[in-house]
């Protein structure tokens, strides 16, 4: 699918064929594309928890306002952020780079994040958002629909997926075969309102 068509066609779909499954090859392709999403310093701080267990998905639905896509979509991905990815063997993020690049980038990671927990959290959340959009556009290009979600009890979901202490839940992405089309767009703001020249007046 053309990139423009994927962007224009992507919608938050709520109703899915609960019997449909992506093939192993489709899942592999989806996540292979997701990990190409950019991250600051290439620290790749997203973690994708793919919830397959039907009982666990029902428990998550119970703390997600009963939203059907949690249990019915082919994939439920809990997008998690590793808040300490920056200090976990950071040399591996630049192992294929020339030595002079490694010698600059690896120390810079520590200098940028150490003692700046909010910066690390903000960056990890941005990274998860970019990866989520990558997944949604890739899914659309593969003929599937998706739904980004933040309507759930974050603490409860963290407990259900056994979230490590140094991680945070960012959002969900549901992916699957739709059984109902998305509603018409609610109304996009004009470019004049959202594109600002140089500075706010």
C-alpha positions in Angstrom: 0.0 0.0 0.0 1.2 3.5 -0.8 2.3 5.4 2.3 -0.1 8.2 1.8 -3.0 5.8 1.4 -2.0 4.0 4.7 -1.9 7.3 6.5 -5.2 8.5 5.1 -6.9 5.1 5.6 -5.8 4.4 9.1 -8.6 4.7 11.6 -9.2 3.6 15.2 -11.4 0.6 14.6 -13.2 -0.9 17.6 -14.8 -4.1 16.4 -12.8 -7.1 15.2 -13.3 -10.7 14.0 -12.4 -12.6 17.2 -11.7 -15.7 15.3 -9.1 -14.2 12.9 -5.4 -14.7 13.6 -2.5 -13.1 11.9 0.0 -15.7 10.5 3.4 -16.1 12.2 4.9 -14.5 9.1 2.6 -11.5 9.3 3.4 -11.0 13.0 7.1 -11.3 12.3 6.8 -8.7 9.5 4.8 -6.3 11.7 7.3 -6.4 14.6 10.3 -6.3 12.2 8.9 -3.0 11.0 8.1 -1.8 14.4 11.7 -2.1 15.6 12.8 0.2 12.8 11.0 3.1 14.6 13.4 5.8 15.7 14.5 6.3 19.3 16.9 8.9 20.8 20.5 7.6 20.9 19.1 4.4 19.3 18.3 3.0 22.8 15.3 1.1 21.5 13.4 1.6 24.8 10.1 0.1 23.7 9.0 -3.3 24.8 6.0 -5.0 23.1 4.0 -7.3 25.4 1.9 -9.4 23.1 -1.0 -10.7 25.2 -2.2 -14.1 23.8 -3.7 -15.8 26.8 -7.5 -15.4 26.5 -8.0 -15.4 30.3 -5.4 -12.6 30.7 -7.0 -10.6 27.9 -10.3 -10.9 29.6 -8.8 -9.6 32.8 -7.3 -6.7 31.0 -10.6 -6.0 29.3 -12.2 -5.9 32.8 -9.9 -3.0 33.7 -10.2 -1.3 30.2 -13.9 -0.2 30.5 -15.0 -3.5 28.9 -13.7 -2.4 25.4 -14.3 -5.3 23.0 -11.1 -4.8 21.0 -9.0 -5.9 24.0 -10.3 -9.5 23.7 -11.5 -9.6 20.0 -8.6 -8.1 18.0 -6.1 -10.6 16.6 -3.3 -8.9 18.5 -3.3 -7.0 21.8 0.0 -5.2 22.2 0.8 -3.6 25.5 3.3 -0.9 24.6 5.8 -0.7 27.5 8.7 1.7 28.0 12.0 0.5 29.6 12.8 3.6 31.6 16.4 2.4 32.2 17.2 1.2 28.7 19.8 3.9 28.5 22.0 2.3 31.1 21.6 -1.4 30.2 24.7 -2.3 28.3 24.5 0.8 26.1 27.4 -0.2 23.9 25.1 -2.7 22.2 23.0 0.1 20.6 26.1 1.2 18.6 27.9 -2.1 18.1 27.8 -1.8 14.3 29.0 1.8 14.2 32.5 2.9 13.5 34.8 3.1 16.6 34.8 6.9 16.6 31.0 7.0 16.6 30.9 4.5 19.4 33.4 6.4 21.5 31.2 9.5 21.2 27.7 8.1 21.4 28.0 5.6 24.2 29.3 8.1 26.8 26.8 10.7 25.6 23.9 8.4 26.5 25.0 8.3 30.1 25.7 12.0 30.2 22.2 12.8 28.8 20.0 10.6 31.0 21.8 10.1 34.3 20.0 11.9 37.1 17.3 13.0 34.7 14.5 10.5 35.3 11.7 12.7 33.9 13.7 13.2 30.7 14.2 9.4 30.4 10.5 8.8 31.0 9.4 11.4 28.5 11.8 10.1 25.9 10.6 6.5 26.4 6.9 7.5 26.0 7.7 9.4 22.8 9.5 6.3 21.5 6.5 4.1 22.3 4.2 6.5 20.5 6.4 6.5 17.4 6.6 2.7 17.5 2.8 2.5 17.9 2.2 4.7 14.9 4.7 2.5 12.9 2.7 -0.6 13.9 -0.6 1.0 12.9 0.6 2.1 9.5 2.3 -1.2 8.9 -0.9 -3.0 9.9 -2.9 -0.9 7.5 -0.4 -1.6 4.7 -0.8 -5.3 5.4 -4.6 -5.1 5.1 -5.4 -4.9 8.8 -6.9 -2.2 11.0 -5.8 -1.1 14.4 -6.8 0.9 17.5 -4.5 2.9 19.8 -5.7 2.8 23.3 -5.2 4.5 26.7 -8.6 3.9 28.2 -7.6 1.5 30.9 -6.3 1.3 34.5 -2.5 1.6 33.9 -1.6 0.3 37.4 -3.9 -2.7 37.1 -2.5 -3.6 33.7 1.0 -3.3 34.9 0.2 -5.8 37.7 -1.5 -8.1 35.2 1.5 -8.2 32.8 4.0 -8.4 35.7 5.6 -5.1 34.7 9.2 -4.6 35.9 9.7 -1.7 38.4 11.9 0.2 35.9 9.2 0.0 33.1 6.0 1.9 32.4 2.9 1.1 30.4 2.6 3.6 27.6 -0.5 2.5 25.7 -2.1 -0.4 23.9 -2.3 -1.1 20.2 -5.0 -3.6 19.0 -4.6 -5.0 15.5 -6.9 -7.2 13.6 -9.5 -7.8 10.9 -12.4 -5.4 11.2 -16.1 -6.5 11.3 -17.4 -2.9 11.3 -16.0 0.1 9.5 -14.8 3.1 11.6 -17.2 6.0 11.9 -16.6 9.1 9.8 -13.9 11.3 11.1 -15.2 13.5 13.9 -13.7 16.7 12.4 -10.2 17.7 11.8 -8.9 21.1 12.8 -7.8 23.4 10.0 -4.1 23.7 9.1 -4.4 27.4 9.9 -5.2 26.5 13.5 -2.5 23.9 14.1 0.4 25.0 12.0 2.2 28.0 13.6 4.8 30.1 11.8 7.9 30.6 13.9 6.3 31.4 17.2 2.9 31.7 19.0 1.5 35.2 18.8 
